[in-house]
């Protein structure tokens, strides 16, 4: 019992700040949806479709961050502080290259990217302008993403939380100001939202790099002798690339899913965007407990205690599942009120209520998908979730969503039925893999 209580304290110590960080990070999207939602369905759809591409860029950051988190967690568990700090430096150097590359792609391909998703002409014009502006600051987004990931691997989830608090505040102030144009300032509409997101990204990148330069716990970024250590980078990417491929498969699948939805009309896509933002309330604790599982399982294996790592993973799941289920009750009993918070369009409200209620029933399963996946990443066992995700989204979600939404004529509800089936399959795969114990043999 004392060990169980200790595990629970460790889970909460990591999960609560990580959850708060995710709340603040998701608030960027929620604030954008709230502010833009009152400009009309076309504006809401434009921001939502542009976000599909910004999240695709984040999959490239994720390949590096997952490897960094897992490797740093192992090294901290093994008390190898010097090597952990080398991982931080190499991760950020590699992130600089990725940030520049994604900026160039975003600037040059914004218009075709929106048209590829089947957006209407008015949506393409607004969405491509949004995407170009946000793409300009991908370098800072990368630094924020990777710096926070390194800190989490070392067990510091409070600094990322503080960084995202400032990012969120900057986004709210700038976006609200330039969407509404008080005191004679210009009303920029969708571009005001983009300006808020971009300003927050710049501030976040500066803050997290400054924190690492000053030092946080055992981590300290040193700028001397900056060069690429390809042997160490290979170790990071050996763990992280499968997650990057997994997220790429997932993100491209989401984009095909978005294309299926956009074929249902602007109102249906806007309703989906609102429902997703409401559902994101449960992603926040799911992310927090997933981070806790990643760090605690990785550190347990680094300390040569696979038995402790397994108990930590199981305990983290149950704590996360109870938290997410409690949130899911709000989706079941108050879906219309939640959707109405984001938009006053009666058609969007009517369409978005059903999907959000479906999300309420899904919470314990969604928790298993997120948290056991996090535990496997902490162990460095990233190839299995990659295969499971690829098979599930492409062979389950997309075929079912298309058949039910378009062939059977169920519309948005049918598309969401495909999403529910996909998450259920992934949850089963990740749970069974964790219970098998094969992840204990993973090398990083």
N, C-alpha and C positions, 0 to 999 in steps of 0.2 A: 504493500500500500504506500509506503513512503516514496518508492520509486515512481509509482503511478502519479502521485501528487506532484512530484518533481517534474515529470513529463508534461503534465497539464500546465504547470506554471511556465515551463519553457515554451510550450505552444502558444499560450496567451501572450507572453513577452514578445514573441516574434509576430504572431498573427494580428494582434490588435493594432500596432502601428502600421503594419503592412495593409490591413484592411482600411485604416484611415487614409493611407497613401492612395489606395485604389479609389476610395470615395472621392478624394480630391482630384485624382486623374480623370475619373469618369465624369466629374462635375464639369470639366472642360466641354465634353460632348453634350452633357445635359443642358448646360447653360446655353450653348450654341443652339440646341434644338428648341429650347424654351423661347429664346429671343427671336430666332429665325422663324419658328413655327407661327408666330403672329404676323409674319409678312406674307403668308400664304403657302399653299401646298407646293407650288413650283419652287419656291425658295428652299423649303424644307427638303424636297427631293434633291435639289442641287447640292446642298451641303452633305446629305446622306450618301449620294453617289460619289462625290469627291472624297469622302472619308474612306470609301472602299479602297481607293488607291493609296491614301496615306497609311492605311493599316497594312497594305501590301508591302510598302517600304519598310514598315516596322518588322516584318518577318526577317528581313536581312539583318536588322539590328539584333533580333532574337537569336539568330544562330550564334552570334558572338556572346551575347549575354548569358545564354543558358550554359554554354561551356565554361564561361568565367565563373558563374555562380557555383556550379558543381565542383569545379577544380579548386576554387578558393575554399569552399566548405570542407573538402577533403584535407586540404593543406592546413586549415585551421584546426581541424580535429587531430591531425598529426603534429601540430605545433611547429610547422615549418613556415615561419612568418616571412622570411626573406623571399622564398619562392612565391608566396601569396602576393607580395607586393610587385614582383616581376610580372605576374599574371595581370594585375591591374594596369600596368604601364603598356604591356603589349596589347591588351584589349582596347584601350583608348586609342592607341596608334592605328590599329586596324579599323576602328570605328571612324576615324577621320577620313580614311579612304572611302568607306561605304557611304558616309554622309555626303561627300562631294559627288560621288557617282549618282546617288539617288536624286540629288538636287538637279543635276543636268538632265536626267531622264524626265523628272517632273516638269521642268520648264519647257522642254521640247515636245512632249507628248500629251500635254494636258487635254487639248481638244479632242484628238482621236481617242484618248482613254475614256472620256465621257460618252462619246458616240458608240464606242464598243459595247457599253452597257445598255444600249438601246434607249438612252434618254431622249426626250423631246427637245426640239431646237432651243426653246427658251431656257430649258434646264441646262443644256450644254453650255450656253453662253455664260450663265452665272457660275456653274460648277467648275468650268475650266479656269475662270478668273480666280476663284477661291483656291483651286489646286496649285496654280502657279505661285501665288503669294506664299502659301504654306510651304511649298517645295523649297523656297529660298532659304529656309532656316532648318532644313533637315540635318545639317551638320550639328547644330545645337541640340536638336532632338536626339541625335545619336549619342552625344556626350551625356545627356541626362539619363537616357535609357541604360547605357552601359555602366556609367558610374554608380547608379542606384543598384544595378544588378550585382556589382562587385561588393558593395556595402552589405547587401542582404546575405551574400555567401559567407561573410564574416560574422553574421549575426546582428548587424546593425540595421534595423528597420526604422529607427526613429529619424535618422538623418534624411532618408528618402521621403519620409512623411513630411518633414519640415520643408524640404525643397518643393514638394508638390503643393503645399499650402500656399507658398508664395506664387508659384506658377498659376494656380487657380485664381488667386486674388487679382493678379495682373490681367488674366484673361477676362474676368468678369468686368473689371473697370474699363478696360480698353474696348471690349466688344460692345458693352452697353452704351458707352459714350459715342462710338462711331456708327452704331446701328440707329440710335435715336437722335443724335445730333443736338444735344442741349447747348444752351448758351451761344447759339449761332454757329456751332461746329457743323461740318458737313454730315449729312445722313448718307452713309455708304451702303446700307442694306447688307447683303450677303458679304460684301467685302469688309464691312466692319467686323463681322464675325471672324473672317480670316485674319484680319489684323490683330484681333485679340489672341487667337491661337498662336500666331507667329510671335507676338511679343512675349507670351508666356514661355514659349520654347527657348527663346534667346536667354531670358532670365534664368530658366532652369538649368541650361547647360553651363552658364557662368557660375551658378551657385554650387553645383555638384562638383565641378572641377576645383573650385576654391576650397571646398570642404576637404577633398582628397589631398590637396597640396598642404593644407594645415595639418592633416592627419586625423583619422577617426579610428579609435581603438588600435588594432594592430596594423591597419592599412595607412599608408602614406605614399602619395604620388611624388616621385622624384623626376625632374626633367633633364638631368644630366645624362649624357651618352645615349641620346635617343636614336635607336636603330631597331630594326625588326629582328626579333629572335624567332626564326622560322620553325625551329624545333618545338618551342613552347607554343607558338601559334597553332602548329599542327595538333598539339594536345588539346588545346581549347576547341579547335574546330572538329576534332574527332568526336568529341561529345556534343558540340553545339550544332554541327551541320545537319544531323538527322532531325533535330528540332526545327532548324531553319526550313528543311524540306517539308517537314510535317506542317509547319505554319504556312508555307507556300501553297501546299496542296489544299490546306484549309481555307486560305484566303482566296485563292483562285476559285475554289468551290463556292465560297461566299459570293464572289462576284458573279458566277454563273447563276447562283440562287437569286442575286439581286436582279439579274437580267430576266429571270423567270417572273419575279415580282413586278418589274417595270412593265412587262407585257400585260399586267392586269390593270394598268392605268396609274396616273399620278397619285390619285387619292389612296389607292391600295398601297403604293410604295410609301407614301407619307405615313399611313397608318402603321405599316411595318416598322418604320423608323422610330415612331413614337413608342410602339410596344417594346422594341428592343431597348430603348433608353429606359423605360420603366423596369424591364427585366434586369437591366444592368445593376439595379439596386442589390440584387442577390449575387451578381458576379463579384461584388466588392469583398464581402467576407469570404467567398469562394477563393478569390485570388489570395487573400491574406492567409488563409489556412493552407493553401497550396504552397505559398512561400515558406511557411513554417515547416511543412513536410520536406521541401527541398533542402532547406538548411539543416534540419535536425537529422534527416536520414544520411545526408552527405557527411556531416560531422561524426555521426555514429560509426559509419564505415571507416572514416579516417582514423578514428580511435580504436579500430579493430574490434568493434562491438556490434556485429550484425544483428544479434538478438535484440539489443537496445534499439537499433535503427528500425527494426520491424515493429516493435511495440510503439515507438514514436509515430510511425506511419499510421497504424490502426487507430491510435488515440486521437491523432489529428483529424482523421476522417470523421469519427463520431462527433467530435466537438463542432466541426465545420458543418456536418449534415444537420445537426440540431439547429444551428444558427440560421442556415439557409431555409430550412423548413418553416421556421418562425416567420421569416420574411415572406415566404410563399403564401402564407395565410392572407396577407394583405392583397396579393394578386387575386386570390379566390373570392374574397368578400368585397373588395373595393376597386375592381378593375376600371370601371367607368370614371371614377373620381381621379385615379392615377393618370389615365389617358387625357382627361380634361385639363390636367395641370399643364400639359405641354402644348395643347392646341385648343382653339375654340371652334374649329371647323366641325360641324355636326356629322358630316359623312366620314371624316377621318376618325372621330370618336366612336361611331358605330362600328366601323371596320376593325378598330384596334382593340376593342374590349375582349373579344373572344380569344385571340392569340395570347393576351396577357393572362387570362384565366388558365389557359393551357400551361403556361409557364409556372403557375402556382403548383400544379400537380407534379411538375417535373423536378422539384428542388432536391430531394434526396439523391436522385439519379444523377443530376447535374453535379452535385457535390462529389460523388464517386468519380465521375469523369475528370473533374478538375484536380482533386486532391491526390488521388492515386497516380495521376499523370505527373504531378509535382514531385511525389515521392520517388517515382522511377527516374525523373530527371536528376534529382539529388544524388542518386546512386550512379549516375552516368549511363543508365540503361535507356538510351533515347531512341534506339532503332525500332524497338517494338511499338511504342506509341506512334511513331511515324507511319509504320505499315497499317496499324489499326485505324488511324485517322484517315489515311488515304483511301482504304477500302470502304470505310463507313460513309464518308461524305460523298464519294463518287458512285458507290454501288447501292447506297441506301437513301441518303437525303435527296440528292438531285433527281433520281428517277421517280421516287415517290412524290416529291414536290411537284414535278412537272405533270405526272399522270393525274394527281388529285386536283391540282389547281386549274389545269387547262383542259385535259381530256374529260375528267369526271365533272368539271365545272364547279368545284368547291371553292375556287378563288383563294383568298388569303388564308383561310382556315386549312385548306388542303395543303398549301405550301408549308405551313407551320407543322402539320402532321408529319411531313417528311423530316423536318428539323428535329422533332421530338424523337422519332425513330432512330435517327442518326446519333443523338446524344445517348440514348439508351444502349445502343450497340457499343459505342466507345467506352461507356462506363463499365459494361460487362467485361470487355477486353482488358482494360486497365486494372480492374479489381482482380481478375483471375491471374494476370501476370504478377501482380504484387504478392498474392497468396502463394504462388508457386515458389517464390524465393530465389528465382534465377538471377534477379537483379543484384543479389549479394556478390556475384562473381564478376560484375562489370569492372573493367579497368579504365582509369582516367589518366 
